[in-house]
Amino acid sequence: MALTTMTYSVDGRIARITLNRPERGNGLTFVTPRELADCVEAANLDPGVHVIALAGNGKGFCGGYDLVASAEASMTGVNEQGAPQQPGSPLDPMVQFKNHDPSGTWDPMIDYQMMSRNVRGFMSLFHSDKPVVCKVHGFCVAGGTDLALCSDLLVIEDVAKIGYPPARVWGVPTTALWAHRIGIEKAKRLMFTGDCLSGTEAVAWGLATECAPRAELDARFENLLSRIARMPINQLVMMKLMLNQTAYAGGLAQSQILGTVFDGIARHTAEGYGFARRAAESGFKAAVKERDEPFGDLGPSTFKG
């Protein structure tokens, strides 16, 4: 595989997928979900692989979609046939980022076509025959949480930051897994504020399996991987198929349709256009800072009012 946003390797019974755009905080491009699905398929077809390890290079796991790169016209989308396509396509949501005119025409189903392709790529982790264990260090925010939540198990740095700040403006989680992972009340607590959890809080809330300081994180991650890798593949496949039925029966597919459509709507509200306009004027990072400053970026356990 000729990969541009990640690396793939096999280490004994463990297939390793590592996000590899550290200079951009491992920001997601529209190529990332397609490469991810290819890597997962390679692992599933390899009779020697028992478990998949997902991690990220650099300072953090994933900072979400690389919208800065897109605004600079260095991001590619996909056309209706799935072929690479330059920004400016109707399937590129950054058309609205750069041409944030509320009077323009927006087709929500074209938007849905584009974003649902990304969801299918992320969900390759969930649908994988073999278990996926994700390691988060530093940060995992916005679209990056789709990768973490679509994985089966999460091992996280104790002080890492994980959450979905775009809930405040310009986004809805397209994979819609928050309620399935932590329950509806806790999911509402995060989605109604855009607050993030620390790694320690993520374990307490049931989102992560375990947390550890950075110096111990790799060892904890590898220990869990090695224990899973001892299991026969047939047992792992059966256990995952059985347990995933809980999410299917809970209406995950329907929630993802809503989440993906609503994500497009969120980018085309008055507030969404205002956010995009501010990003175009002052830069995306400045717009995000202005969005988040009133909240103080406090986690649930430290929130004071």
Order of alpha helices (4+ residues) and beta strands (2+ residues): beta-beta-alpha-beta-alpha-beta-beta-alpha-alpha-beta-beta-alpha-beta-beta-alpha-alpha-beta-alpha-beta-alpha-alpha-alpha-alpha-alpha
